[in-house]
Amino acid sequence: MKKFLVLFLILCTSSNANEEQKFFDLLKGNDKILWLRHFSAPGGGDPDNFDVRVRSTQRNLGKFGIKQGKAYSKIFKKNKVKIKHALSSQWFRAMETCQFFGEFKTFSALNSTFSSQFSHNTAKQRRQLREYIKNWNGDGNLLLCAHYVIVGEHLDYGAGEGEMVLTDKNLKILAKYRLKIKN
């Protein structure tokens, strides 16, 4: 039984390393779109007093989210992968996530449409983001820091907090990766 457990742990570790290597090898092609659901922010949805311009009215990264950001920053450096273009939702938890990867710009097409206050923007934001991607020249990786509903809307995939989904310009999913970090 002990031998089986050791073998199982070795295979799991090897699988995680292979998954990471595959993901970062694809990113080294320098022409991919990296969709990232923001790091861990306690709670769910937007608070009733939400104001996009006021940080204190929003869910923000918690201690674990900051821990995720530091770990992701290290793994990108370890794999010698740079992000040339980074766009973030205007929500503070997304901007806090994006800052771990360097300079970024906000782009309202990445804003959450989860709450009824913003759901009427879904079609407009979808068009704006699709147009941006269509016109993106593919020079250097593009990071999109967004929300569950935005990733799901474009990729038909429910990404977890801190999960990265790698696509080509046609939004074909090439790989997924989430760094395993103890809370």
C-alpha positions as CSV (number, residue, x, y, z in Angstrom):
1,M,0.0,0.0,0.0
2,K,2.9,2.4,0.9
3,K,4.5,1.8,-2.5
4,F,1.3,2.5,-4.3
5,L,0.8,5.8,-2.4
6,V,4.4,6.9,-3.2
7,L,3.9,6.0,-6.9
8,F,0.6,7.9,-7.0
9,L,2.2,11.0,-5.5
10,I,5.1,10.9,-7.9
11,L,2.7,10.5,-10.9
12,C,0.5,13.5,-9.6
13,T,3.6,15.7,-9.2
14,S,4.9,14.7,-12.6
15,S,1.5,15.4,-14.2
16,N,1.4,18.9,-12.6
17,A,4.9,19.6,-13.8
18,N,4.0,18.4,-17.3
19,E,0.9,20.5,-17.3
20,E,2.8,23.6,-16.2
21,Q,5.6,23.0,-18.8
22,K,3.0,22.6,-21.6
23,F,1.2,25.7,-20.7
24,F,4.3,27.9,-20.5
25,D,5.8,26.4,-23.6
26,L,2.7,27.5,-25.5
27,L,3.0,31.0,-24.0
28,K,6.6,31.2,-25.2
29,G,5.2,31.3,-28.8
30,N,4.4,35.0,-27.8
31,D,1.2,35.2,-29.8
32,K,-1.5,33.9,-27.4
33,I,-4.4,35.3,-25.5
34,L,-4.2,34.5,-21.8
35,W,-7.6,34.8,-20.1
36,L,-7.3,35.1,-16.3
37,R,-10.1,35.1,-13.9
38,H,-9.1,37.5,-11.1
39,F,-7.4,36.1,-8.0
40,S,-9.3,35.2,-4.9
41,A,-11.6,37.9,-3.6
42,P,-13.8,36.9,-0.6
43,G,-17.6,36.9,-1.2
44,G,-19.6,36.6,-4.3
45,G,-21.0,39.1,-6.8
46,D,-20.9,42.9,-6.2
47,P,-22.1,44.5,-3.0
48,D,-25.3,46.6,-3.0
49,N,-23.3,49.8,-2.6
50,F,-20.9,49.0,-5.5
51,D,-19.3,51.9,-7.3
52,V,-16.8,51.1,-10.0
53,R,-14.7,54.1,-9.0
54,V,-14.6,53.4,-5.3
55,R,-12.4,50.6,-4.1
56,S,-13.9,50.4,-0.6
57,T,-17.4,49.5,-2.1
58,Q,-16.1,46.4,-3.9
59,R,-14.9,42.9,-3.2
60,N,-11.1,43.1,-3.4
61,L,-8.3,40.6,-3.3
62,G,-8.0,38.9,0.1
63,K,-4.8,37.5,1.7
64,F,-5.1,34.4,-0.4
65,G,-5.6,36.4,-3.6
66,I,-2.4,38.4,-2.9
67,K,-0.6,35.1,-2.2
68,Q,-1.8,33.8,-5.5
69,G,-0.5,37.0,-7.3
70,K,2.9,36.6,-5.8
71,A,3.1,33.0,-6.7
72,Y,2.0,33.5,-10.3
73,S,4.4,36.4,-10.7
74,K,7.3,34.0,-9.6
75,I,6.2,31.2,-11.9
76,F,6.1,33.6,-14.9
77,K,9.6,34.8,-14.1
78,K,10.8,31.2,-13.6
79,N,9.5,30.3,-17.0
80,K,10.8,33.5,-18.6
81,V,7.4,34.5,-20.0
82,K,6.5,38.1,-20.4
83,I,3.2,39.7,-21.0
84,K,3.5,42.4,-23.6
85,H,-0.1,43.6,-23.6
86,A,-2.4,43.5,-20.5
87,L,-6.0,44.6,-20.2
88,S,-8.1,44.5,-17.1
89,S,-11.7,45.0,-16.1
90,Q,-12.3,48.3,-14.2
91,W,-13.2,46.3,-11.1
92,F,-10.5,46.7,-8.5
93,R,-10.1,42.9,-7.9
94,A,-9.2,42.5,-11.6
95,M,-6.9,45.4,-11.6
96,E,-5.2,44.1,-8.5
97,T,-4.7,40.8,-10.2
98,C,-3.4,42.4,-13.4
99,Q,-0.8,44.5,-11.6
100,F,1.2,41.3,-10.7
101,F,2.0,41.0,-14.4
102,G,3.3,44.6,-14.9
103,E,1.7,47.5,-16.7
104,F,-1.9,47.3,-17.9
105,K,-4.8,49.3,-19.2
106,T,-8.4,49.0,-18.2
107,F,-10.9,48.0,-20.8
108,S,-14.7,48.2,-20.0
109,A,-15.4,45.2,-22.2
110,L,-13.9,43.0,-19.5
111,N,-16.2,44.4,-16.8
112,S,-18.4,41.9,-15.0
113,T,-22.0,41.6,-16.2
114,F,-23.0,39.3,-13.4
115,S,-25.2,41.6,-11.4
116,S,-28.5,43.0,-12.8
117,Q,-27.0,46.5,-12.6
118,F,-24.6,45.6,-15.4
119,S,-26.1,42.7,-17.3
120,H,-27.6,45.0,-19.9
121,N,-24.0,45.6,-21.1
122,T,-23.4,42.0,-22.1
123,A,-24.0,42.2,-25.9
124,K,-22.2,45.5,-26.2
125,Q,-19.1,44.3,-24.2
126,R,-19.1,41.0,-26.2
127,R,-18.9,43.0,-29.5
128,Q,-16.2,45.4,-28.2
129,L,-14.0,42.6,-26.9
130,R,-14.4,40.5,-30.1
131,E,-13.5,43.5,-32.2
132,Y,-10.5,44.2,-30.1
133,I,-9.3,40.6,-30.4
134,K,-10.0,40.6,-34.2
135,N,-7.8,43.8,-34.6
136,W,-5.1,42.6,-32.2
137,N,-1.9,42.0,-34.2
138,G,-0.7,39.0,-32.2
139,D,2.6,40.6,-31.4
140,G,3.4,39.5,-27.9
141,N,1.0,37.7,-25.5
142,L,-2.2,39.4,-24.5
143,L,-3.4,39.1,-20.9
144,L,-7.1,39.7,-20.2
145,C,-7.9,40.0,-16.4
146,A,-11.6,39.5,-16.1
147,H,-14.4,37.8,-14.3
148,Y,-16.2,34.4,-14.4
149,V,-19.0,35.7,-16.6
150,I,-16.7,37.2,-19.1
151,V,-14.5,34.2,-19.5
152,G,-17.6,32.0,-19.7
153,E,-19.3,34.2,-22.3
154,H,-16.4,34.1,-24.7
155,L,-14.9,30.6,-24.1
156,D,-17.9,28.6,-22.8
157,Y,-15.8,27.6,-19.9
158,G,-16.3,28.3,-16.2
159,A,-12.9,29.3,-14.9
160,G,-12.1,29.2,-11.2
161,E,-10.5,32.2,-9.3
162,G,-6.9,32.5,-10.5
163,E,-7.4,30.1,-13.3
164,M,-5.7,30.8,-16.6
165,V,-7.1,29.8,-20.0
166,L,-4.9,30.0,-23.0
167,T,-6.4,30.6,-26.4
168,D,-5.4,31.5,-29.9
169,K,-6.9,34.5,-31.7
170,N,-9.9,32.4,-32.8
171,L,-10.6,31.7,-29.0
172,K,-9.8,28.0,-29.4
173,I,-8.8,26.8,-25.9
174,L,-5.2,25.5,-26.1
175,A,-4.5,24.9,-22.4
176,K,-5.7,25.6,-18.9
177,Y,-3.7,26.1,-15.8
178,R,-4.2,26.9,-12.2
179,L,-1.2,27.1,-9.8
180,K,-1.9,24.9,-6.8
181,I,-1.3,27.0,-3.7
182,K,-2.3,26.1,-0.2
183,N,-4.7,28.6,1.4
